[in-house]
């Protein structure tokens, strides 16, 4: 039985990425474009400033990009 690689944090059973550790430290807008290009099933990418409040619900079509005051991504973006 062949095993499926989970590189990139893929937990969805498809070949689409679900995690982007390489985006930490870059501008949020660039991260947003990269995510939508690499995983077309993502419908919503939200840029959130550190310290902001967000809902805790899980959505398989959403990624939050946590950014600092300079707009740089501070956490590994994942589907949430």
Biopython code that builds the backbone (N, CA, C, O; Angstrom):
import numpy as np
from Bio.PDB.StructureBuilder import StructureBuilder

atoms = [
    (1, "UNK", "N", (0.839, -1.182, 0.000)),
    (1, "UNK", "CA", (0.000, 0.000, 0.000)),
    (1, "UNK", "C", (0.877, 1.236, 0.000)),
    (1, "UNK", "O", (1.770, 1.360, 0.839)),
    (2, "UNK", "N", (0.644, 2.139, -0.911)),
    (2, "UNK", "CA", (1.433, 3.372, -0.997)),
    (2, "UNK", "C", (0.965, 4.347, 0.068)),
    (2, "UNK", "O", (-0.229, 4.464, 0.342)),
    (3, "UNK", "N", (1.924, 5.047, 0.666)),
    (3, "UNK", "CA", (1.551, 6.060, 1.659)),
    (3, "UNK", "C", (1.612, 7.431, 1.019)),
    (3, "UNK", "O", (2.461, 7.701, 0.168)),
    (4, "UNK", "N", (0.707, 8.286, 1.438)),
    (4, "UNK", "CA", (0.621, 9.643, 0.894)),
    (4, "UNK", "C", (1.497, 10.566, 1.720)),
    (4, "UNK", "O", (1.453, 10.533, 2.950)),
    (5, "UNK", "N", (2.287, 11.385, 1.056)),
    (5, "UNK", "CA", (3.127, 12.356, 1.745)),
    (5, "UNK", "C", (2.265, 13.423, 2.387)),
    (5, "UNK", "O", (1.272, 13.865, 1.808)),
    (6, "UNK", "N", (2.654, 13.839, 3.603)),
    (6, "UNK", "CA", (1.947, 14.929, 4.280)),
    (6, "UNK", "C", (2.802, 16.177, 4.319)),
    (6, "UNK", "O", (2.551, 17.070, 5.128)),
    (7, "UNK", "N", (3.806, 16.257, 3.462)),
    (7, "UNK", "CA", (4.628, 17.461, 3.401)),
    (7, "UNK", "C", (3.754, 18.666, 3.110)),
    (7, "UNK", "O", (2.859, 18.609, 2.267)),
    (8, "UNK", "N", (4.018, 19.750, 3.809)),
    (8, "UNK", "CA", (3.205, 20.943, 3.662)),
    (8, "UNK", "C", (1.982, 20.913, 4.557)),
    (8, "UNK", "O", (1.120, 21.786, 4.460)),
    (9, "UNK", "N", (1.896, 19.904, 5.440)),
    (9, "UNK", "CA", (0.812, 19.854, 6.391)),
    (9, "UNK", "C", (-0.503, 19.363, 5.801)),
    (9, "UNK", "O", (-1.561, 19.645, 6.363)),
    (10, "UNK", "N", (-0.471, 18.649, 4.705)),
    (10, "UNK", "CA", (-1.697, 18.222, 4.045)),
    (10, "UNK", "C", (-2.408, 17.175, 4.890)),
    (10, "UNK", "O", (-1.875, 16.093, 5.132)),
    (11, "UNK", "N", (-3.610, 17.503, 5.333)),
    (11, "UNK", "CA", (-4.429, 16.583, 6.106)),
    (11, "UNK", "C", (-5.766, 16.344, 5.428)),
    (11, "UNK", "O", (-6.597, 15.614, 5.970)),
    (12, "UNK", "N", (-5.998, 16.913, 4.298)),
    (12, "UNK", "CA", (-7.317, 16.923, 3.680)),
    (12, "UNK", "C", (-7.601, 15.719, 2.788)),
    (12, "UNK", "O", (-8.746, 15.533, 2.377)),
    (13, "UNK", "N", (-6.622, 14.912, 2.480)),
    (13, "UNK", "CA", (-6.823, 13.801, 1.577)),
    (13, "UNK", "C", (-6.675, 14.188, 0.120)),
    (13, "UNK", "O", (-6.823, 13.337, -0.758)),
    (14, "UNK", "N", (-6.391, 15.435, -0.157)),
    (14, "UNK", "CA", (-6.170, 15.886, -1.526)),
    (14, "UNK", "C", (-4.708, 16.284, -1.670)),
    (14, "UNK", "O", (-3.932, 16.191, -0.719)),
    (15, "UNK", "N", (-4.341, 16.726, -2.865)),
    (15, "UNK", "CA", (-2.966, 17.138, -3.091)),
    (15, "UNK", "C", (-2.732, 18.607, -2.787)),
    (15, "UNK", "O", (-1.607, 19.089, -2.927)),
    (16, "UNK", "N", (-3.764, 19.333, -2.372)),
    (16, "UNK", "CA", (-3.625, 20.751, -2.071)),
    (16, "UNK", "C", (-2.900, 20.955, -0.749)),
    (16, "UNK", "O", (-3.066, 20.178, 0.192)),
    (17, "UNK", "N", (-2.097, 22.005, -0.690)),
    (17, "UNK", "CA", (-1.387, 22.336, 0.545)),
    (17, "UNK", "C", (-2.354, 22.852, 1.596)),
    (17, "UNK", "O", (-3.393, 23.425, 1.269)),
    (18, "UNK", "N", (-2.005, 22.645, 2.865)),
    (18, "UNK", "CA", (-2.819, 23.165, 3.958)),
    (18, "UNK", "C", (-1.990, 23.945, 4.965)),
    (18, "UNK", "O", (-2.531, 24.446, 5.950)),
    (19, "UNK", "N", (-0.683, 24.058, 4.735)),
    (19, "UNK", "CA", (0.218, 24.768, 5.641)),
    (19, "UNK", "C", (1.348, 25.389, 4.830)),
    (19, "UNK", "O", (1.849, 24.784, 3.882)),
    (20, "UNK", "N", (1.750, 26.615, 5.215)),
    (20, "UNK", "CA", (2.754, 27.356, 4.454)),
    (20, "UNK", "C", (3.830, 27.928, 5.378)),
    (20, "UNK", "O", (3.869, 29.143, 5.574)),
    (21, "UNK", "N", (4.702, 27.099, 5.952)),
    (21, "UNK", "CA", (5.742, 27.609, 6.858)),
    (21, "UNK", "C", (6.735, 28.538, 6.170)),
    (21, "UNK", "O", (7.357, 29.373, 6.827)),
    (22, "UNK", "N", (6.890, 28.403, 4.870)),
    (22, "UNK", "CA", (7.844, 29.235, 4.130)),
    (22, "UNK", "C", (7.402, 30.695, 4.038)),
    (22, "UNK", "O", (8.193, 31.544, 3.627)),
    (23, "UNK", "N", (6.164, 31.006, 4.409)),
    (23, "UNK", "CA", (5.658, 32.376, 4.311)),
    (23, "UNK", "C", (5.931, 33.227, 5.549)),
    (23, "UNK", "O", (5.743, 34.443, 5.509)),
    (24, "UNK", "N", (6.367, 32.618, 6.633)),
    (24, "UNK", "CA", (6.655, 33.395, 7.847)),
    (24, "UNK", "C", (7.760, 34.402, 7.544)),
    (24, "UNK", "O", (8.817, 34.046, 7.025)),
    (25, "UNK", "N", (7.497, 35.672, 7.880)),
    (25, "UNK", "CA", (8.474, 36.731, 7.674)),
    (25, "UNK", "C", (8.284, 37.536, 6.401)),
    (25, "UNK", "O", (8.997, 38.515, 6.181)),
    (26, "UNK", "N", (7.327, 37.137, 5.551)),
    (26, "UNK", "CA", (7.093, 37.919, 4.331)),
    (26, "UNK", "C", (5.820, 38.751, 4.485)),
    (26, "UNK", "O", (5.066, 38.562, 5.440)),
    (27, "UNK", "N", (5.581, 39.662, 3.555)),
    (27, "UNK", "CA", (4.404, 40.526, 3.591)),
    (27, "UNK", "C", (3.111, 39.704, 3.452)),
    (27, "UNK", "O", (3.048, 38.755, 2.671)),
    (28, "UNK", "N", (2.095, 40.083, 4.216)),
    (28, "UNK", "CA", (0.821, 39.378, 4.193)),
    (28, "UNK", "C", (0.185, 39.310, 2.822)),
    (28, "UNK", "O", (-0.378, 38.279, 2.456)),
    (29, "UNK", "N", (0.263, 40.389, 2.053)),
    (29, "UNK", "CA", (-0.354, 40.414, 0.725)),
    (29, "UNK", "C", (0.303, 39.410, -0.219)),
    (29, "UNK", "O", (-0.370, 38.792, -1.044)),
    (30, "UNK", "N", (1.608, 39.253, -0.094)),
    (30, "UNK", "CA", (2.318, 38.262, -0.915)),
    (30, "UNK", "C", (1.901, 36.858, -0.489)),
    (30, "UNK", "O", (1.692, 35.985, -1.331)),
    (31, "UNK", "N", (1.784, 36.647, 0.812)),
    (31, "UNK", "CA", (1.332, 35.361, 1.328)),
    (31, "UNK", "C", (-0.058, 35.006, 0.832)),
    (31, "UNK", "O", (-0.321, 33.858, 0.474)),
    (32, "UNK", "N", (-0.940, 35.982, 0.810)),
    (32, "UNK", "CA", (-2.308, 35.767, 0.338)),
    (32, "UNK", "C", (-2.312, 35.283, -1.110)),
    (32, "UNK", "O", (-3.020, 34.331, -1.438)),
    (33, "UNK", "N", (-1.540, 35.916, -1.967)),
    (33, "UNK", "CA", (-1.466, 35.518, -3.377)),
    (33, "UNK", "C", (-0.876, 34.120, -3.526)),
    (33, "UNK", "O", (-1.344, 33.326, -4.342)),
    (34, "UNK", "N", (0.151, 33.823, -2.736)),
    (34, "UNK", "CA", (0.795, 32.510, -2.799)),
    (34, "UNK", "C", (-0.180, 31.409, -2.409)),
    (34, "UNK", "O", (-0.265, 30.384, -3.084)),
    (35, "UNK", "N", (-0.916, 31.619, -1.323)),
    (35, "UNK", "CA", (-1.849, 30.603, -0.829)),
    (35, "UNK", "C", (-2.953, 30.335, -1.841)),
    (35, "UNK", "O", (-3.260, 29.177, -2.125)),
    (36, "UNK", "N", (-3.550, 31.377, -2.387)),
    (36, "UNK", "CA", (-4.641, 31.163, -3.344)),
    (36, "UNK", "C", (-4.147, 30.516, -4.638)),
    (36, "UNK", "O", (-4.904, 29.820, -5.314)),
    (37, "UNK", "N", (-2.892, 30.743, -4.979)),
    (37, "UNK", "CA", (-2.313, 30.105, -6.168)),
    (37, "UNK", "C", (-2.028, 28.626, -5.904)),
    (37, "UNK", "O", (-2.299, 27.778, -6.754)),
    (38, "UNK", "N", (-1.483, 28.318, -4.731)),
    (38, "UNK", "CA", (-1.072, 26.948, -4.426)),
    (38, "UNK", "C", (-2.222, 26.050, -3.988)),
    (38, "UNK", "O", (-2.113, 24.827, -4.088)),
    (39, "UNK", "N", (-3.322, 26.627, -3.504)),
    (39, "UNK", "CA", (-4.471, 25.824, -3.099)),
    (39, "UNK", "C", (-5.752, 26.531, -3.532)),
    (39, "UNK", "O", (-6.289, 27.351, -2.788)),
    (40, "UNK", "N", (-6.241, 26.220, -4.723)),
    (40, "UNK", "CA", (-7.424, 26.894, -5.252)),
    (40, "UNK", "C", (-8.698, 26.644, -4.448)),
    (40, "UNK", "O", (-9.680, 27.364, -4.628)),
    (41, "UNK", "N", (-8.708, 25.643, -3.566)),
    (41, "UNK", "CA", (-9.906, 25.389, -2.762)),
    (41, "UNK", "C", (-10.053, 26.377, -1.607)),
    (41, "UNK", "O", (-11.098, 26.415, -0.957)),
    (42, "UNK", "N", (-9.014, 27.180, -1.344)),
    (42, "UNK", "CA", (-9.102, 28.213, -0.309)),
    (42, "UNK", "C", (-9.914, 29.370, -0.874)),
    (42, "UNK", "O", (-9.524, 29.989, -1.864)),
    (43, "UNK", "N", (-11.042, 29.657, -0.239)),
    (43, "UNK", "CA", (-11.928, 30.732, -0.699)),
    (43, "UNK", "C", (-11.689, 32.035, 0.049)),
    (43, "UNK", "O", (-11.982, 33.111, -0.472)),
    (44, "UNK", "N", (-11.156, 31.948, 1.277)),
    (44, "UNK", "CA", (-10.982, 33.131, 2.110)),
    (44, "UNK", "C", (-9.595, 33.134, 2.730)),
    (44, "UNK", "O", (-9.214, 32.188, 3.419)),
    (45, "UNK", "N", (-8.840, 34.197, 2.485)),
    (45, "UNK", "CA", (-7.566, 34.433, 3.165)),
    (45, "UNK", "C", (-7.724, 35.764, 3.888)),
    (45, "UNK", "O", (-7.957, 36.801, 3.267)),
    (46, "UNK", "N", (-7.592, 35.717, 5.211)),
    (46, "UNK", "CA", (-7.810, 36.905, 6.033)),
    (46, "UNK", "C", (-6.486, 37.337, 6.645)),
    (46, "UNK", "O", (-5.796, 36.532, 7.270)),
    (47, "UNK", "N", (-6.134, 38.594, 6.469)),
    (47, "UNK", "CA", (-4.940, 39.146, 7.111)),
    (47, "UNK", "C", (-5.372, 39.734, 8.447)),
    (47, "UNK", "O", (-6.203, 40.641, 8.498)),
    (48, "UNK", "N", (-4.796, 39.204, 9.537)),
    (48, "UNK", "CA", (-5.186, 39.576, 10.893)),
    (48, "UNK", "C", (-3.968, 40.118, 11.632)),
    (48, "UNK", "O", (-2.915, 39.482, 11.649)),
    (49, "UNK", "N", (-4.112, 41.289, 12.242)),
    (49, "UNK", "CA", (-3.023, 41.864, 13.035)),
    (49, "UNK", "C", (-2.924, 41.126, 14.364)),
    (49, "UNK", "O", (-3.939, 40.864, 15.008)),
    (50, "UNK", "N", (-1.697, 40.789, 14.777)),
    (50, "UNK", "CA", (-1.471, 40.139, 16.071)),
    (50, "UNK", "C", (-2.220, 40.889, 17.162)),
    (50, "UNK", "O", (-2.214, 42.119, 17.194)),
    (51, "UNK", "N", (-2.866, 40.145, 18.057)),
    (51, "UNK", "CA", (-3.611, 40.740, 19.151)),
    (51, "UNK", "C", (-5.086, 40.915, 18.861)),
    (51, "UNK", "O", (-5.865, 41.222, 19.763)),
    (52, "UNK", "N", (-5.480, 40.722, 17.603)),
    (52, "UNK", "CA", (-6.895, 40.846, 17.235)),
    (52, "UNK", "C", (-7.668, 39.611, 17.685)),
    (52, "UNK", "O", (-7.101, 38.529, 17.833)),
    (53, "UNK", "N", (-8.962, 39.786, 17.900)),
    (53, "UNK", "CA", (-9.839, 38.680, 18.255)),
    (53, "UNK", "C", (-10.425, 38.068, 16.991)),
    (53, "UNK", "O", (-10.783, 38.778, 16.051)),
    (54, "UNK", "N", (-10.520, 36.729, 16.979)),
    (54, "UNK", "CA", (-11.114, 36.012, 15.853)),
    (54, "UNK", "C", (-12.001, 34.898, 16.396)),
    (54, "UNK", "O", (-11.872, 34.501, 17.554)),
    (55, "UNK", "N", (-12.898, 34.399, 15.558)),
    (55, "UNK", "CA", (-13.722, 33.258, 15.949)),
    (55, "UNK", "C", (-12.854, 32.007, 15.995)),
    (55, "UNK", "O", (-11.806, 31.949, 15.351)),
    (56, "UNK", "N", (-13.284, 31.017, 16.748)),
    (56, "UNK", "CA", (-12.505, 29.789, 16.901)),
    (56, "UNK", "C", (-13.039, 28.648, 16.035)),
    (56, "UNK", "O", (-12.571, 27.516, 16.158)),
    (57, "UNK", "N", (-13.999, 28.921, 15.174)),
    (57, "UNK", "CA", (-14.550, 27.876, 14.327)),
    (57, "UNK", "C", (-13.543, 27.446, 13.270)),
    (57, "UNK", "O", (-12.694, 28.231, 12.848)),
    (58, "UNK", "N", (-13.651, 26.185, 12.846)),
    (58, "UNK", "CA", (-12.772, 25.651, 11.807)),
    (58, "UNK", "C", (-13.498, 25.707, 10.476)),
    (58, "UNK", "O", (-14.661, 25.318, 10.369)),
    (59, "UNK", "N", (-12.798, 26.193, 9.467)),
    (59, "UNK", "CA", (-13.312, 26.186, 8.096)),
    (59, "UNK", "C", (-12.218, 25.664, 7.178)),
    (59, "UNK", "O", (-11.085, 26.144, 7.209)),
    (60, "UNK", "N", (-12.565, 24.686, 6.368)),
    (60, "UNK", "CA", (-11.578, 24.064, 5.482)),
    (60, "UNK", "C", (-11.260, 24.913, 4.259)),
    (60, "UNK", "O", (-10.400, 24.546, 3.459)),
    (61, "UNK", "N", (-11.948, 26.048, 4.104)),
    (61, "UNK", "CA", (-11.696, 26.923, 2.954)),
    (61, "UNK", "C", (-11.132, 28.277, 3.376)),
    (61, "UNK", "O", (-11.192, 29.241, 2.613)),
    (62, "UNK", "N", (-10.580, 28.353, 4.597)),
    (62, "UNK", "CA", (-10.092, 29.637, 5.118)),
    (62, "UNK", "C", (-8.675, 29.496, 5.683)),
    (62, "UNK", "O", (-8.326, 28.490, 6.301)),
    (63, "UNK", "N", (-7.875, 30.535, 5.450)),
    (63, "UNK", "CA", (-6.544, 30.657, 6.058)),
    (63, "UNK", "C", (-6.450, 32.054, 6.648)),
    (63, "UNK", "O", (-6.801, 33.041, 6.002)),
    (64, "UNK", "N", (-5.973, 32.124, 7.876)),
    (64, "UNK", "CA", (-5.702, 33.426, 8.492)),
    (64, "UNK", "C", (-4.205, 33.681, 8.428)),
    (64, "UNK", "O", (-3.394, 32.807, 8.734)),
    (65, "UNK", "N", (-3.856, 34.897, 8.024)),
    (65, "UNK", "CA", (-2.459, 35.316, 8.011)),
    (65, "UNK", "C", (-2.268, 36.289, 9.163)),
    (65, "UNK", "O", (-2.745, 37.423, 9.106)),
    (66, "UNK", "N", (-1.575, 35.855, 10.202)),
    (66, "UNK", "CA", (-1.292, 36.708, 11.350)),
    (66, "UNK", "C", (-0.075, 37.552, 11.025)),
    (66, "UNK", "O", (0.989, 37.025, 10.702)),
    (67, "UNK", "N", (-0.237, 38.873, 11.113)),
    (67, "UNK", "CA", (0.848, 39.789, 10.756)),
    (67, "UNK", "C", (1.160, 40.735, 11.912)),
    (67, "UNK", "O", (0.319, 40.985, 12.775)),
    (68, "UNK", "N", (2.390, 41.256, 11.910)),
    (68, "UNK", "CA", (2.796, 42.258, 12.897)),
    (68, "UNK", "C", (2.453, 43.650, 12.373)),
    (68, "UNK", "O", (1.805, 43.787, 11.336)),
    (69, "UNK", "N", (2.887, 44.671, 13.089)),
    (69, "UNK", "CA", (2.573, 46.050, 12.713)),
    (69, "UNK", "C", (3.185, 46.452, 11.369)),
    (69, "UNK", "O", (2.714, 47.398, 10.736)),
    (70, "UNK", "N", (4.222, 45.749, 10.931)),
    (70, "UNK", "CA", (4.835, 46.025, 9.628)),
    (70, "UNK", "C", (4.191, 45.222, 8.500)),
    (70, "UNK", "O", (4.582, 45.353, 7.340)),
    (71, "UNK", "N", (3.202, 44.389, 8.842)),
    (71, "UNK", "CA", (2.530, 43.586, 7.826)),
    (71, "UNK", "C", (3.228, 42.282, 7.498)),
    (71, "UNK", "O", (2.891, 41.635, 6.507)),
    (72, "UNK", "N", (4.209, 41.878, 8.326)),
    (72, "UNK", "CA", (4.941, 40.631, 8.088)),
    (72, "UNK", "C", (4.253, 39.464, 8.791)),
    (72, "UNK", "O", (3.821, 39.594, 9.937)),
    (73, "UNK", "N", (4.153, 38.341, 8.118)),
    (73, "UNK", "CA", (3.512, 37.152, 8.677)),
    (73, "UNK", "C", (4.336, 36.641, 9.855)),
    (73, "UNK", "O", (5.552, 36.476, 9.754)),
    (74, "UNK", "N", (3.643, 36.388, 10.993)),
    (74, "UNK", "CA", (4.327, 36.003, 12.228)),
    (74, "UNK", "C", (4.088, 34.558, 12.642)),
    (74, "UNK", "O", (4.833, 34.025, 13.464)),
    (75, "UNK", "N", (3.069, 33.917, 12.094)),
    (75, "UNK", "CA", (2.742, 32.523, 12.428)),
    (75, "UNK", "C", (2.629, 31.724, 11.139)),
    (75, "UNK", "O", (2.341, 32.275, 10.076)),
    (76, "UNK", "N", (2.857, 30.422, 11.245)),
    (76, "UNK", "CA", (2.721, 29.562, 10.069)),
    (76, "UNK", "C", (1.255, 29.565, 9.631)),
    (76, "UNK", "O", (0.382, 29.164, 10.401)),
    (77, "UNK", "N", (0.976, 30.010, 8.411)),
    (77, "UNK", "CA", (-0.403, 29.990, 7.921)),
    (77, "UNK", "C", (-0.878, 28.551, 7.698)),
    (77, "UNK", "O", (-0.188, 27.751, 7.066)),
    (78, "UNK", "N", (-2.062, 28.236, 8.224)),
    (78, "UNK", "CA", (-2.661, 26.918, 8.050)),
    (78, "UNK", "C", (-4.152, 27.077, 7.797)),
    (78, "UNK", "O", (-4.751, 28.102, 8.122)),
    (79, "UNK", "N", (-4.733, 26.043, 7.212)),
    (79, "UNK", "CA", (-6.185, 26.042, 7.044)),
    (79, "UNK", "C", (-6.814, 26.002, 8.421)),
    (79, "UNK", "O", (-6.435, 25.189, 9.264)),
    (80, "UNK", "N", (-7.772, 26.878, 8.644)),
    (80, "UNK", "CA", (-8.457, 26.929, 9.950)),
    (80, "UNK", "C", (-9.809, 27.552, 9.766)),
    (80, "UNK", "O", (-10.559, 27.695, 10.732)),
]
sb = StructureBuilder()
sb.init_structure("model")
sb.init_model(0)
sb.init_chain("A")
sb.init_seg("    ")
for serial, (resi, resn, name, xyz) in enumerate(atoms, 1):
    if name == "N":
        sb.init_residue(resn, " ", resi, " ")
    sb.init_atom(name, np.array(xyz, "f"), 0.0, 1.0, " ", f" {name:<3s}", serial, name[0])
structure = sb.get_structure()
